Every structure is written in structure tokens, then in C-alpha cells.
Amino acid sequence: MSHYWLIPVLAYLLGSIPFGYLFYRWKYGGDIRREGSGNIGATNVMRRAGAGLGAATLACDAAKGALAVVVADFLGYQTLPTSHYVYMRTTSQVPVYHYAWIASAMVAVLLGHIYTPWLRGRGGKGVATGLGVFLALAPRALLLALLLFILVVAIWRFISLASIVTSLTLPVLIWWQYGSAYPPVVYAAASCCALLVIWRHRDNLRRLRAGQEFRFQWKTKTRSAAN
């Protein structure tokens, strides 16, 4: 077990890669934190640099979340057949401590994204990275959560509201879909991830209460159009 401590460390470092910041700086030479909402996530990148760069940010942020879970699974327990995926296992097949390391990676990768040390702790809000985490861990529950996300956006057109509602319901959806297939430590980590995302949306909650939150629009404003 001497190598297990590397799991949360690697997950944190992986999560800390600020793709939105790097992509925007590569294309425009500027700082996305000084544009729009000041966030480095896919939504702000899309608003300020267009759908293409926003989609690339979303994909890369989600990929690092999924990769953190896959790496934790690989490093944490290497004796099961490779055909067994994380979400197909039960507590009778895998020791609980193995899930504890996966749970640590779930939280660590999100903390790395939200509080990236490379940008003095000014990271993203964790939605895309969380999407990747739960894609690797509980894809059936994530699909239901995405449908709920789309429904909330379609009705109210608030990305932030959809992110908050989805975060609140995702741990419940995982329990509904997987039940005792996961030990309590996984549900605790899922709840922690949800709370982190909601905490990072606290300014959005204030704007929602004040009626000042940005509504989603299909047309995006690129940097060249803004200037």
C-alpha cells in the first residue's frame, strides 16, 4: 500500500491543469479571468471565445475528472480482471479501502480544478470536471442528471441553476441506480463533490436571488466581437 498516497496527489495535480485559461491564452494572449465572469470554466470561455474553444475546455476538464477515477482504480487495486469496470463492481468483489482511494481521487481532482495552485487558487467551478468523475464512476446516474440539466436550462435558461440542481440530485441518483454496489465512502465523496460545486456557485445564487444572473443564449460573444 506504499504507493496509495500518490492517488490523491496525482488526482489533485491532474485537476489543477487550467485548460480554459491555457486555451484562451494560447488563442488570444489574454487572461480569461479578466473577461466576462472571470471564471476559467467552459461557460465563460464559450461566452468570450466561442463555442469551439468552450467545447474544447469542457472536454478536457471532463477528461481529467474521468482520468483521475480511472488512475485511482488502476493504482488502488490491480488484481481484478481488466474487464471489470469500477461501476460494475460490488463491495463483495472489491475491498472497501479500494473505494476509499477512488473516493479520495474524486474529491482531490475537483479541489485541484477549483483551487488550482498555478493560478493562485482561482480555478473553475467544477461542473465539467465533476461530469468526468461521474462519467467514470456512475454513467447511468450521470445520464439522468444530464437530462435534468438540459430540462432546467430549457425552462429557465440559467446554466448556474442547472448546475446547482444537478449537483444536489446526483448523489441521490447514484444511490438510486447503484445502491449497495458502492460503500458509503463513495456516496460521501459524491456528496462532498456536490457541495464543492454548489459552494463555488454561491455568487450565482446571490445573482439568482437578485434577478441579475446571466441567461443562457445560443449566440456567443467572442473576444473580437466584444472589442
N, C-alpha and C positions, 0 to 999 in steps of 0.2 A: 504493500500500500504506500510505499515511499513516494511514488510519483503522483499520487492523487491530488496533492496540494496544488499541482500545476493546473488542474482543471479550472478552478475559478479564476486563477491568474490569467491563463490563456484566454478564457472567455471574456474577461474584462478588457484585455488588450485588443482582442478582436472587435469587441463592441465599441471601443474608443476611436476606431477609424472614422473620421468625419467625412463621409463620401460627399454629402451635399456641399460642404464647404470646399472640398478639393475640386469637385466638378465645376462649381461656379468660378472659383479662382482660375482654373485651367482655361475656361472659355472666355471670361471677361477680365480676369486680372484683378477683380474686386473682392470684397468681403460680403458674403451673403448675410452676415449678421448685422450689416448696416442697411439692409434692404427689407422692405415690407415689414413683416412681423419680427424680423431679426432672428428667426429660427433657422437651423441648418437642415431641417427635415424636407421631405419630398413636397409637401404642400406649398411651402414658401418658395422653394426652388422652382416649382411649376408656375407659380404666380409671377415670379420675377424673370425666369429664364426660358419658359416654355415647357410644353408637355413632354418633349423628348428628354430633356435633362431631368425633369421631375420624375419621369418613369425610370430613368437610369438610377437615380438616387433611391427611389422606392425599392427597386430590385436588389441593389447592393446592400441596403440597410436590412432588408428582409433576409438576404443570403447569409449575412454574418450572424443573425439570430439563429437560423436553422443550422448553420455550421457549428455553432457553439454547442448545441444539443447533440449533434452527431459526433463531434470530437469527444464530448464528455462521455457519451455512450461507449465509444471505442476505447478510450483510455481507462474508463471506470470498470469495464468488465469485458474481457476478451476471450472468454471460454465458451460462450454460446455460439451456435451455428450462425453464420453470417446472414442466413435467410430470415432470422428473427429480427424484426424491427422493433424500435422502442415501443410504439403504440400497440403492438400485438402481444406484448409480454404481460404476464401476471406476476403478482408477488410470490407465487409458488415457484416460478421459474427463475426469478432474479432476486438476489439478496436486497433487503431494504437499503443497506448502505450504498448500493449502486445507484439507486434512485436519489439518495441524498446528494451524491455528486452531480447527477443530472440537474437536480433542483438548484444546487449552488451555481451551476453554469447558467441556468435560466435567469437568475437574479443578477449575476455578475455581468453578463453580456448587456443587459438592459442598463445597469448602472454605468458601464463603460460608455454606452451611447449617450446617456442623459448627462453624465458628468465627465466628459472626455478631458483628460489632463492636457491634451495638446492644444486646447482652446480655453485654457484656464477654467475648466468646469462648465463652459457654456455649450452644451450639446443639444441634441434634439429632444423630442417629447416621447419617443419610444414606441410609437404606434407601428411603424414598419418593422422595426427590429422585433417587437413582440409578435407581429404577424409571422415572421420567420421562425421564432421559437415554437409557436403553437402549430405551425405547419409541420414541423418535425415531430412534435410531441403528440398532437391530437388533431389530425386533419379533418375528421368528421365534425368535431365541435367547431373548428375554425370555419368550415364551410357555412354552418348555420349562423355563426357570428357575422360573417361577411354578408350574408343575405340580410341580416338585421341592420348592418351598417348601411347597405345600399337603400334599404327602406327608409331609414331615418334621414338620410341625405335627400332622397327623392321627395319626402314630405316637407321637411323643414329647411333643407339646403344649408345645413351647418355641419361642416366636417368635424369641428371640435365636439359638437353634441353627439354625433355618431360615434366618435372615438371613445367618448366617456361612457355612453350607454353600452357599447360593445365590450369595453373593458370590465364594466360591472357584471355583465351577464356571462362572460366567457368562462370563468371558473365554474359557474353553475352548469353551463352547457357541457363542460368536460366531465363533470360528475355524472350528468345525465347520460352521456354517451359511453363512458368508460367505467364508471362506478368503482368497484373494488379492484379493477385491473391496475390501479395505481395506489400506492400507500399514501397516508396523509401528508407526508413531506412534499409530495408533488403538488397537491392541492394548496398547501401553504405557500409554496413558491409561486404558483399561478395567481393566488390572491395578492401576494406581495407585488408581483409584476403589474397587476391591475391597479393597485393603489399607487404605484410609482407613476404610471401613465396619467392617472387622474390628478395626482399632485402636480405634475408638470402642466396640466391644463387649468390650473387654478385661476390664471389671468383670463383665460377664455370663459370660465364660469362667471367671473365678475362682469365681463363684457356681455355675456348672455343675459344676466340679470338686469343689466343697464340698457339692453336693447342696442348695443353697439358692436356686436360681433359681426365679422365678415361672413357674408353668404357665398356659398359656392356658385361659381359661374363657369360655364364651359369655355368661354373665351378667357385666355390668359394674357397678362400684360408682361411682355418681355422687357428686358433692360433697355433695349434700343428704343422700344416704344415709349417707355417711361421717360427717357431723356429726350 
